[in-house]
């Protein structure tokens, strides 16, 4: 997944794949650009789509919701993603690819817990509860 993100970002054109979740952004490159800070800023913008646009109590993504990037970031079935960036002729391209597509109309993005104390009650065996999210064990897939 990381190799795909790196290779596709380096092409300096929009990446399209209707089977995967794709978030991308371009921003001006300058000699003073701090790529770490700029990446964090873009990721925060994607996350803040929720604050700006809201999400219904049913946690469903709707085409008109303006939550495209947020939906891919939070979709509960996603268990693999990679982000990469590339310096292009006049800008920098940030590309994140998720192994599941979250932004499909009428799709439930995640199952909300009844409360903070029950957030991890339904985690799969072997998963750890981290910041009220189920975190499965890490496995390295080299794709070889």
C-alpha positions as CSV (number, residue, x, y, z in Angstrom):
1,X,0.0,0.0,0.0
2,X,2.8,2.4,0.9
3,X,4.6,1.6,-2.4
4,X,1.4,2.4,-4.4
5,X,1.0,5.7,-2.5
6,X,4.6,6.7,-3.1
7,X,4.6,5.7,-6.8
8,X,1.3,7.4,-7.5
9,X,2.1,10.6,-5.7
10,X,5.3,10.8,-7.7
11,X,3.3,10.9,-10.9
12,X,2.1,14.4,-9.9
13,X,-1.4,13.8,-11.2
14,X,-4.7,13.0,-9.5
15,X,-4.9,9.4,-8.5
16,X,-8.2,7.7,-9.1
17,X,-9.3,4.3,-7.9
18,X,-13.0,3.5,-7.3
19,X,-12.2,0.4,-5.2
20,X,-10.0,2.2,-2.6
21,X,-10.5,5.2,-0.4
22,X,-8.4,8.1,-1.8
23,X,-7.6,11.5,-0.2
24,X,-5.3,13.9,-1.9
25,X,-4.2,17.5,-1.7
26,X,-1.7,19.7,-3.4
27,X,-0.1,22.8,-1.9
28,X,2.4,25.3,-2.9
29,X,6.1,24.4,-2.5
30,X,8.5,26.9,-1.2
31,X,12.0,26.8,0.3
32,X,10.5,27.4,3.7
33,X,7.8,24.7,3.5
34,X,7.9,22.3,6.4
35,X,6.4,19.1,5.0
36,X,5.7,17.7,8.4
37,X,3.7,20.7,9.5
38,X,2.0,21.1,6.2
39,X,1.0,17.4,6.2
40,X,-0.4,17.7,9.7
41,X,-2.4,20.8,8.6
42,X,-3.9,19.0,5.6
43,X,-4.8,15.9,7.8
44,X,-6.4,18.2,10.3
45,X,-8.4,19.9,7.5
46,X,-9.7,16.5,6.4
47,X,-10.6,15.5,9.9
48,X,-12.3,18.9,10.5
49,X,-14.8,18.2,7.7
50,X,-16.8,16.6,10.6
51,X,-16.8,19.8,12.6
52,X,-17.7,22.0,9.6
53,X,-20.4,19.7,8.1
54,X,-21.5,17.4,10.8
55,X,-22.5,13.7,10.7
56,X,-26.0,12.3,11.3
57,X,-26.7,10.2,14.4
58,X,-26.8,7.1,12.1
59,X,-23.1,7.7,11.2
60,X,-24.0,7.4,7.5
61,X,-22.0,9.0,4.7
62,X,-24.1,10.9,2.2
63,X,-22.9,12.2,-1.2
64,X,-24.0,15.7,-0.3
65,X,-22.4,15.6,3.2
66,X,-19.0,17.1,2.2
67,X,-17.3,14.5,4.3
68,X,-15.3,12.8,1.6
69,X,-11.9,12.8,3.2
70,X,-13.2,12.3,6.8
71,X,-15.3,9.3,5.6
72,X,-12.2,7.6,4.2
73,X,-10.3,8.3,7.4
74,X,-12.8,6.9,9.8
75,X,-14.5,4.0,7.9
76,X,-14.6,1.1,10.3
77,X,-13.7,-1.6,7.8
78,X,-10.4,0.1,6.8
79,X,-7.5,-1.8,8.3
80,X,-4.7,-0.6,6.0
81,X,-3.7,2.7,4.7
82,X,-0.6,4.7,3.5
83,X,0.2,8.3,2.9
84,X,3.0,9.7,0.8
85,X,4.0,13.0,-0.8
86,X,6.0,14.1,-3.8
87,X,7.5,17.4,-4.9
88,X,6.1,18.2,-8.3
89,X,7.1,21.0,-10.6
90,X,5.3,23.9,-8.7
91,X,3.7,22.2,-5.7
92,X,3.7,19.3,-3.3
93,X,1.2,16.4,-3.7
94,X,0.0,14.6,-0.6
95,X,-1.8,11.3,-1.3
96,X,-3.4,8.9,1.2
97,X,-4.8,5.6,0.1
98,X,-7.1,3.4,2.3
99,X,-7.8,-0.3,1.5
100,X,-11.6,0.3,1.9
101,X,-13.7,3.0,0.4
102,X,-15.6,4.9,3.1
103,X,-17.2,7.6,0.9
104,X,-20.1,5.6,-0.6
105,X,-23.6,7.1,-0.4
106,X,-25.7,5.8,2.5
107,X,-22.8,3.7,4.0
108,X,-22.5,3.6,7.8
109,X,-19.0,4.8,8.6
110,X,-18.7,3.3,12.0
111,X,-20.8,1.8,14.8
112,X,-21.1,4.4,17.6
113,X,-20.7,3.1,21.2
114,X,-23.4,3.8,23.7
115,X,-20.8,5.6,25.9
116,X,-17.1,6.0,26.6
117,X,-17.1,3.2,29.1
118,X,-18.4,0.7,26.4
119,X,-16.4,2.0,23.4
120,X,-14.3,-1.2,23.2
121,X,-16.7,-3.8,24.4
122,X,-17.1,-5.3,20.9
123,X,-13.4,-5.3,19.9
124,X,-12.2,-8.5,18.2
125,X,-10.2,-11.0,20.2
126,X,-6.5,-9.9,20.3
127,X,-7.4,-6.2,19.8
128,X,-6.3,-3.5,22.2
129,X,-8.4,-0.6,23.2
130,X,-6.5,2.6,22.4
131,X,-8.2,6.0,22.8
132,X,-11.6,4.3,22.7
133,X,-10.8,2.6,19.4
134,X,-10.2,-1.1,18.7
135,X,-6.7,-1.6,17.5
136,X,-6.0,-5.0,16.0
137,X,-2.5,-6.4,16.3
138,X,0.0,-5.0,13.8
139,X,1.1,-7.4,11.0
140,X,3.6,-6.4,8.4
141,X,2.6,-7.3,4.8
142,X,5.4,-6.7,2.4
143,X,3.3,-7.6,-0.5
144,X,5.9,-10.0,-1.8
